[in-house]
Amino acid sequence: MPENEVPAGRGRPGPVLPSWLLESIATSAKDDVWLSAKFKTSDEAEELAKLLHYVNRSTRFAYHVATRRDETAEGHRVLFKAETNG
């Protein structure tokens, strides 16, 4: 069974994270930098924030992810910085 299909917490499967997001989280942790994504709608920004929160809570991933959301006239931005647990 692939790693991204392993049930998370109490036997419930968690969301499948896109590979680009996992790569971005790993890059943030490795380089100790904040990364950001800009969206036109708040719903899209909320979806990314939920995925980052899931990574932060999950025991499947060895990362602690800090997030921040900003709303500007140009759109909605989600900033995040990952640190490796352990």
N, C-alpha and C positions, 0 to 999 in steps of 0.2 A: 504494500500500500504506500503510495507517495506521501512524503512528510506533510504536504499541505492538505491532506485529507484525514489526518489523524484527529479524532475527536478531542475537543478542548474543554476542560472543566466540567465535571458532573456528567460526562458522557455526551454532552451536546457538541455537535460540530461547530467550529467557529467559521468566520468568513474566510474565503480563499483570498489571500493577499496577492495583488499583482506583482510580478517579478520586478518591475521598475520601482515599486515602493520598497520592497525588501532591499534592493540594491542602494536606493537612496538612504535608507536607514543605516545600512552598513557603512556607507561613505561618510555620513554625518558622524557616526561613532568613531570611525578610523581617523578622520581628519579633525575631529573636535570642532565642528562648525555647525551653525544654524543653516538650515535649508528652508526654502519656501516655495509655495505653489499659489498661483493666482487664479481665481475663478470669477466668472461673470455672475453666477447666482450663489446665494447663501446655501442652497440645498447641496450643491456640489462641494462647497467648502465643508459643510457639516458631515458629508459622507467621508471625506478624507480624515477629518478630525475623529470620527468614530473608529476608523480603521487604526489610526495611530493610538487611540485610547485602548483599543483591543490589544495591540502589541505591548503596550505598557503593562496591562493587567495579566497577560497570558504568561504561563510558565513554558510555553512552547518556544518562545523567542528569548534570547539572552540579552535583551535590551531594556533599558529604562528610557522612555521617550517623553521629553517635556514639549508641550505644545502651547501655541498662542495664536489667537485669531485676531485679525485686524480688518476693519471695514473702512474702505475709502471710496471716494467718488469714482475711482477707476475699477473697483470691483472688490472682491473678498479675497483675503490672503490668509493662508495657514502657514505658520512658521513652526518648525520642529527641530529639536536637537536630541540626538540619541547618545546614550552612554552604554557601554557594555557592562552587564551585571557580572559580578564576580571578582 
